[in-house]
């Protein structure tokens, strides 16, 4: 029983069109398991419309109803494999991890730390950066950082710092697969392509920086929450309600959330609880067709007790409301003669950020027919939090396609999954 079996993750396809698929997970529990599962589901472009979670602190049983978003068929077999990858190993009868599986975990952890540099040059065209990003996502190559620049003669030099979910990018075959997929999409536009292991000096370039221009932190990261509406009031889609109650359970704190639905909603809740080391004993989530969502969570601290500290309750409520009110920050600012799109994505304490953000940004700009002159992804520490900041320098002719307001709306809707 050392290695997770097929019974750990079961995916049931809908019997008729329009119904959700059902994902069932039964495995040992761990703090943050729900966050890790939701992140994988979000990476595959799926939205959770309903969920039930229950655990006794040792074993967890989760049922999630999911529907597809975006184009393309879901790779269900690969999704199952990735979900199994974040589930704790099943314990043997003696209570010890199977030694073979532990060795596999150690090797995987070492390989996942490998950072590669993808360098390629090509001629510029509309939607180029999104098409490249789409290929990398389909190949399960995670973009950690990117720097894209355009020369006056219409050539593009792209530097992608990437890691490989399949842990095979060090092999010739995997590199050739990546080259072939990029050539298939770019055709004669691509002039050169190379992948190399990033050395220690290059890898250090990935470390978080304590500095961001003051204008960015003021415009994007210092938001104020609107006054919370009473629970009995009509549901406001842009004003989430978070209420904690210690009177309904002898051993748990009840967290009740009313909010508008958006892509990655359950992930945003779960990653916040994970950062606060809060364990979920039972939970249910339901997203209605009118765009509202209701979540009830019975939780406790790592010590197995309720959240009784008033300051901690207030801090957690405030953080949850902020993550639901504005999980990502989007703005367009002027930098002298240039115009820059900025998107800030909060990073978990584990070092992971929301998946597919760069994919969604480039897709939104492609749909708006806006060219990208320069793009950079960097991690920055602001206050007590780390952010993944996407800085996109727009082409000089962007105003021919859309105003600043339309750009912010278009990118925000794509990131949030709003029609």
N, C-alpha and C positions, 0 to 999 in steps of 0.2 A: 504493500500500500504506500510505498515511499514516493512514487511518481504519480501526479494527478491523472486520474482516469477520465474516460469520456463522460462519466456520470457527473463530474465536477461542474462542467458547463454544458448545458443542453439548450439548443436553439430550435424552436418550433416555428415553421413557416405558417403564414395565415392560410386558412382554408378557402377564403374568397378574397378577391381584389379589394383594396381599400382598408382591410383590417390590419392591425399591427402584428409584427412578429413578437414572439415571447422568448426572452432569454432567462434561463434559470441557472443560478449559481449556488452550489452547495459545497462548502469547504471550511477549513479552520478559519476562525476570525482573526483579524488584526486591525489595529487602529489605522484608519485611512484606506481600508479596502474599498469602501464605496467610492471614494474619490478616484482611486486608481482604475476601477471598472468604468466609471463614468467618463474618464478621460479617454480610454480606449474606444468607447462607443462614440464619443464626439469625434475622434480622429477618423472614424469610418463614415462620417457624415450622417449619423443617425440621431434622431431626437427621441428622448424618453417622454412618453405621454402618460405613463402610469407606472408606479413602482411600489413594491412592498418589501420591507427588510425586517428580519427578526434574527436575534442571536441570544445565546445564553452566556456570552462572553468567551466561549471556547469554539463553538461551531456556529456558522452563519448560513442563513438561507435567504436568498435574494431572488425576487422575480421582477423583471423589467419588461414593460411593453414598449416597443420601439417602432418608429416609422422612418422611412428614408427621406432625406433632404438632398436637393441638388441632382446632378445628372449622374448616370451610370448605375450599373447594378452593384449591389453590395456583395463583397467577397466574403460569404458567410463562413467558409472553411478557415480562411485566414483570420477573420474576426474571432472565431472560437479559439484558435491557437494563441492569439494575443491576449484574450481574456484569461486563458489558462496560465499564461506567463506571469500575470500579476496576482494570481491566487496563491496563498501559502501552500506548501507541499502537504499532502495528507500524511498524518502521523501513522507510524507503524504500531503494532500491538504493544511493543515495548516502550512507546512514547518517544522514540527518537526518530529524527529525520533519516530517511534512507541515505546511506553514505554516498551512493552513486549520484542521487539527485543533488545532494549538497555540493558535490564536486562540479556538477553541471552549473549550479547557481554561481559558484565562485568564478568559473571560467567565463560565464556570460557577463558577470559584473566587470571583469577585467576588460573584456572585448568591447563592452558598451562604452567604456571610458575612452576608446580610441577615437580621435578626431582627425578627419580627413579634410583636405583642401581640394575642392573642385575648381579648376580654372578653365575658362573657355572664352573665346572671342568670336564675334559674329557681326554681321551687318544688322542694323536696327530695323525694326518694323513694329507696327501696332500690335500690342498684346504679347510681345516677345517674352517679357519677364514672367507673365502668368503661365504661358505655355511651358516654359522651363520648370517653373515651380510645380506645375501639375505633373510633369514627368517624374520629378523627384519624389513627390508624395505617393504616386502610384508604385514607385520602386521601394517605398518605405525607407527613404533616405530623409532623415530629420535635419532640417535647416537650423543650425545653431546661430549662425551669423552670416550676413551677406554684405558685400559691397559691390555695387554696380555703378559703372561710370560710362558716359557716352562721349566720344570724341567729336570734334567739329566736322569730321568727314563722314559721320554716320556709322562709325563702328562702336561696338559695345564690348567692354571688358568686364566679365563677371567673376567674382570670387565668392564661392559658397563654402562656408565651414559646415561640414555635415558629419553626422554619425549614422551608422547603418543598423536598423532594427534587426535585420537578418544576420548581422555580425559576420559578413562575408566580403566586405569591401576591400580587404587586404588581398583577395584572390584575383587572379587574372580574369577568370570567367565573369565575376561580378562586375569588374571594371568594364569589360567589353560589353556586358549587357547594358550598363549605363550609357556608354558611348553610343551604342546602336539605337537606344531609345531616344536620345537627344538628336541624333542625326535624322531619325525618322520624322521628328517634329519640326526641326529647323531646316532640314534639307541643305540647299546650297548657301543658306544664310550663315551657317556655321563654318568658321575657318580654322579653328584649333580647339582641342579639348584635352585636358590632362587631369588625373587624380593622383594625389600623393598623400602619404601620411604626414599630418602636421607635427612638426617637431615641438620641443618644449618651449622654444621662444615664441612660436606661432600660437601654441596652446595658451600661453600666458596672456595673449591678446584677448582671450575670451573672458577674463576675470572682470567682475563687476567694477565699475568706476563710481567713485563717490560724487562725481560732478555732472551736473546738467545745467544748461543755461537757465538763469532764474526765470526768464519769461515762460519757459516750458513748464516748470514746476508750478508757477502761479496760475497759468491758463488751464492746465490739465489735471494736476494731482491734488490741488487744494480745493476740492468741491465741498459744498455744504449741503447736508441733507434737508429736504423739505420737512415740515412738521408732519409727524406720523398721524394718519387718520385713525379714528376709532374703529375697532373691529366691526361694529354693526353698521358702519357707513357703507354706501355703495362702493364697490371695488374700484380703485383708481389704478390704471395699468402702469402708471409711471411713479407710483408712490407706495412702495412695499410696506407691509405691516409685519412686524416681528414681535411676538408676545411670549414671555416665559412664565411658566406656572409650576410651582412646587407643591401644590395642594392636591393634585389629582393622582399622585402615585407615591407610595411610601419610599421608593428607592430611586426614582428617576425625576428629572426635570423635563417638563413638556415644553417643546418649542413649537409654536404655531406660526406658520408663515402664509400670508396672502400676498400675491404679487402677480405681475404680468408675466406671461411665458416668454422665453427667448431661448435661442440655441445655446446649449450648455448650461441651462439653469441649474439642474441638479448637480452638475460638476462644480459650479460656483459655490453652492451651499456646502458640498462635501469637502472641497479643498479648504474652506474657511474653518470647518469643524476639525479637519485634520491638523491644520496649523495650530489650533488651540488645544490639541490633544483631547478632544471630546469623542467619546465612544457612543455609537448609536445602538441601543438595544432593540428598539422597534421603530419602524417608520413607514409612512405611506405617503404617496404623492399622486396627485391627479391633476392633469391639465385639461381644462374644458375647451370646447370648440370656440368659445367667445374670446379666447386669448388669456383667460385668467388661470391661475394655478394655486392649488391648496396643498400644503405640506404639513404633516404632523410628525414630530420626531420625539421619542422618549430617549433621553440621553443621560450620560453620567460622566464624571471625570475619570482620569486614569486610576484614581484611588478607589473607584467604585462607589463614590458618593455623589449626591446631588450638587448642582451648582448653587451654593448658598451665599457665596460672597457677592454682595450687592455691586461692587465695582466691576467684578468680573462679568456679572450678568449684563450690566450696562454696556461694557466694552464689547462683549460678544454680540449683543443685539445691534449695536451701532455698526459693527463691522459687517454683519450679515445684511443689514439694510443697505449699506453703501455698496456691497458687492452685487446686490440685486438691482439697486437703482442705477448704477453705472459700472458694470463689470469691466468694461474697456473704455478708455478715454480717447476721443477722436477730435481733432481740430485742424484747421488750416490757418497758417500764419505767414506773414510776409517777413522775409529775411533780406532786407535791402531791396535789390531789384528782383529777387527770386521769391517763389512761392513754394512753401513746404507743407506737406501733409504729415501730421504726427499722430501716431497711434501708440498708446501705452497699455501694456498687458501685465497684470500683476503676476509675480512668480511665487510658486509655493515655497515653503521653507525647505522642501526636499530638493529644490533647484529646477523643478519642472514648470513650464509655462503652458498656457492654453495652446492646444495644437491647431494647425491650419490657419493661423492669423494672417501670415504673409500671403498664403494662398488666396484667402478671401479679399484681402486688400487689393492684390493685383487683379483679381477677377472683377471687382467692382470698377476699378479704373479702366480695365479693358472694355467693359460694357458701356462706360461713359466715353470711350474713345479718347482717353487722355494718355499721352505718352509720359514715360518715366525717364527723367534725365539722370538721376542719381538716387540710389537707394542704399540705406545702411540699417543694420539691426545691431543694437548694443544693449547691454544690461547695466543698469545704474541703480545705486542705492540712494533713496530719498527718505530721510527720516529713519524709521525702523523697518522699511520695506524695500524689497528689490523689485525693479520693474524691467520688463523687456520693452524697449522703445524702438519703434519703427519710424525712420525718418525718410520720407520720399520727396525728392525735389522734382516738381512737376515741370513738364516741358513749357517753353515760353508761350505756346499757343493754346494753353489749357482753357482759356476763357472763351475760345471759339466753341468748345464742347459743353462746358458747364461752369456755373458760378461757384464760389467757395461754399455757399450754403448747400448747393446741390451735391457737391463732392462729399461734404461731411454727411449729409443724409444718405447718399448712396453707399458709402463705405460702412456707415453705422448699420444700415438695414442688412447689408450682406453679412457683417459680423454677428448680428443678433438673430439672423434667420427670419427677419420680418419680410412679408410680401410687399 
